[in-house]
Amino acid sequence: MAATEKVDVTKTIDGYRARKGRFDVVDVPDQRFLMVDGHGDPNTSAAFADALGALYPVAYTLKFASKRDLGRDYVVPPLEGLWWADDMAAFTTGRDKTQWSWTMLIMVPEWVDGGMVEAAISAVATKKRPARIDDVRCDVLSEGTCVQTLHVGSFDDEAPVLATMHHDVIPARGLRMTGTHHEIYFSDPRRTPSEKRRTILRQPVLPEDA
């Protein structure tokens, strides 16, 4: 592979494909991610802004290291989020974002090893020292079978789609929810009008009798 060829790793994984209005069952492989945890309203929480302020510099430092040291350039994968609350109705009824807990994620390509991740975190800590750099970790996320769909529109318009997924689609297919609600953000909210934002909504599941 030429050093100048830039790979989009998400194009090789079925879990990064979804269609609006269609709920698909997909098998998601184990994947490694840069991760930062937090709690609270993502629109107002300083912890949330600080999490992104630590994740992105590490992700881009890894990308440049891969290109420089391995001759493998790639598109930095999209931001993703795991979301949960003590009462999951906080996502579908009322949308009380102060009750939300989250883990923000950026995928790490399989050829990038743990030593490169540690070096990238250290480099960012030395040069920029983001507020939450010490909270960045690299872990494997195992989800397995999931139901997912593509939502186009404002994040605040997700509730009816999630209600349909949780209360209609999943039970109708003989499945039950497990794990954590997962979102994949294909649009930069700073640059994309809310009505055009593209977000995969994913829910890990198990057979109802499992």
Steps between C-alpha positions, in 0.01 A plus 500: 500500500639840404570734786281764335191277482258601775275220628153546650493204737127540567419405138615142569267447801128432456422669831576837344224462241135576572193636323238744620166336579647151503602304810773248422644221713880504469785305656758750622859372541707581805673834443750715688420859586647802667256568784412767755213465752274763650156601624257782433342706225736496198378848404608660825745263673860621511602135543349419160680781318822406678457134399488596132788739558713204608374234257550686173866602549590140589306364201676734258840440658444127442400561139816700427717242680347220291571690179852597604618178665295232324425658165129449564283810482134493595197717556447559872180302578187684610426591859279247676323493835365246745209639702312370803299609804358333810162535329532456122175695458725805541581448130150446364274695739586849615863477384641604839861531388628574849434131577711373213832322539725451200821368354629682194694290250722518193595170335865394475597306181606141560858557383565772760648328806482584867847651504400752234190594700703556817753708306222713348341567840841593644576730206169685537548527877845650448408751229142610572398348834119485444303507824394135473802346331562277804152352455562379144532123475495239224265204552318236299124540454311171454141544382417198283147498361338845476197670351574832334359767272604832349346813650510817291420814696550666836627296792192612689278332239645155572249414776218367274748291300647353817153431639412307184826307517474418870128426532396373156784379279715316754217307674336420162819325392516285813783703646567697819729792570837448663815707523497874437332731250757594236510793258735565207527859380567544128436876509690774679229686697709818482470504121188301412146640535308298758248371245781344291702328774553127437525275806494121530291392799604155623376270775673171594250214540467139604234239422202552730553163669879537542 
